[in-house]
Structure formats: structure tokens, C-alpha cells
Amino acid sequence: YALTISSFIIFNLSVWEKIKLDFFLVPMLLLLSILMASRIKYEKLPQFKLSKNRKNNFSLLFVFVSLLVIAYFKGKGIFPVTITIVFHGLIRWLINLIRHRSETADVSIYD
């Protein structure tokens, strides 16, 4: 989470030479603070081997594309990558929460 905050500052300074998206900073800090104290789990870095596991291959592709973005855009690319990881974990958690609640509701309907 600290990388997300620091890369936000670097992103702003390298693009606009000042903190231009300041309206986004406080909500982002609040969200990241809540996420730090939450039980939301994020995926580990993928194992670097090609397998039939599509999830691992997609993760490897994401890491490869992220490294390309960071290398091509230099410091400007770190923030988009880190915020994508943060929102991916949050969205995945929400989807799992909705699925779990719908499965629980389906079981109680048929009892």
C-alpha cells in the first residue's frame, strides 16, 4: 500500500510537476488505510513456470505486461500497476462475498 501512495506522488510530479489529482489523494489514503486493516487477501506472485493452470498463466502475463509498462513509462507506470492490483483484490473480494451470500441464500430456500 505504501508503494501505491508513493507511486501516486511520483506519477503526479512526473506528469504535471505538482500534485494535480489532490481530490483523489484523501479518498485513496482512506481506502488504503481500511484495506491495510482488513482481511482481504491478495494473490501471491505467480510461480514462474508455464503450466496448464490458466490462473497462473494470466498472473504471469500480468506481471510481464506490468514490467513492460513500468520500463516503458519509467516512474509513471508504477502507480497504474499498483492501483490496478489494489482494485483487482477489492473487486475479487466483493465478487466472492456476493457469491457466498447467494450460495447461502440458495441453501436456505431449499431447506
Number of C-alpha atoms within 10 A of each C-alpha: 16 12 12 21 17 12 21 25 20 20 22 17 15 14 12 11 11 13 16 14 12 12 9 10 15 11 11 16 15 11 13 17 13 11 16 12 8 9 9 12 11 13 9 7 10 15 11 10 10 10 10 8 9 10 11 17 17 12 17 18 13 15 15 12 13 18 16 13 17 17 13 11 11 13 17 21 20 23 21 17 19 19 18 14 17 17 11 14 17 16 12 14 16 13 12 12 12 12 12 12 12 12 12 11 11 11 10 9 8 6 5
